[in-house]
Amino acid sequence: MKIIVGWLLLFAASVAFSQTTTNTTCNTQGSGGGSAQTNCTSTTTNPSVQQQQNYQTGQQIGNALGVGLARVMQAHSETKWVKKFCAANPGQSWHWTQNGTVTARGTCPPPEDKTATAANAFIAKHKDYILEQKNADAMIAYLETHNLNPAEEKSYEIAYKDLKKNNQLHLYAN
């Protein structure tokens, strides 16, 4: 019996939800004793039509987000692949192919460019680092002594932290 009552409630709710609603507005012009004119306007709404429109709009938004997300994922994958390829092949040309079509191409930076890029990235992050020969000598000596790769920014970070801790760098006051 409970199942039948539950089914009836669900059926009644779905019927009530899908019913069409008509709103009518009337305006009367003229005097009560003479010729009065009444104009009425009716507006019909059907919740199921509105639901369908909302569903379609949601589908369009979802499709757009899906396409955007796919592009972001592809760009990330491409960037990751290029970095890995260039790490092993400095100065070489590369191309990214998708479905048999070249969609991007470029040239890996030569090793000396990678060193300058890493050093400049380090300097840009550390506003307290004073660009002077004594600091440069200390950093280079540290990289060489500890066999750190000067083409990797993390090498400069390691040297900086250790040299700073031991007061071996001239730094701007924070």
Residue pairs with C-beta under 8 A, 6 or more apart in sequence:
17 47
18 46
18 47
18 48
19 47
20 44
20 45
20 46
21 44
21 45
21 46
21 47
22 42
22 43
22 44
22 45
23 42
23 43
23 44
23 45
24 40
24 41
24 42
24 43
25 40
25 41
25 42
25 43
26 38
26 39
26 40
26 41
27 38
27 39
27 40
28 36
28 37
28 38
29 36
29 37
29 38
29 39
30 36
30 37
74 98
78 96
78 104
81 96
82 94
82 96
82 106
82 108
85 92
85 94
85 108
86 92
86 94
86 108
86 109
89 108
90 108
90 109
90 110
90 111
90 114
91 107
91 108
91 109
91 110
91 111
92 107
92 108
93 105
93 106
93 107
93 108
94 105
94 106
94 107
94 108
95 102
95 104
95 105
95 106
96 102
96 103
96 104
96 105
97 103
109 117
111 151
114 151
115 150
115 151
118 150
118 151
118 152
118 153
118 155
118 156
119 150
119 156
121 153
122 129
122 153
122 156
122 157
122 160
123 129
123 131
126 160
127 172
128 171
128 172
128 173
128 174
129 135
129 160
129 169
129 171
129 172
130 169
130 170
130 171
130 172
132 170
134 170
135 169
135 170
138 163
138 168
138 169
139 156
139 159
139 160
139 163
139 169
140 150
142 148
142 159
142 162
142 163
143 149
143 150
143 155
143 156
143 159
146 158
146 159
148 155
148 158
148 159
149 155
150 156
160 169
163 169
164 171
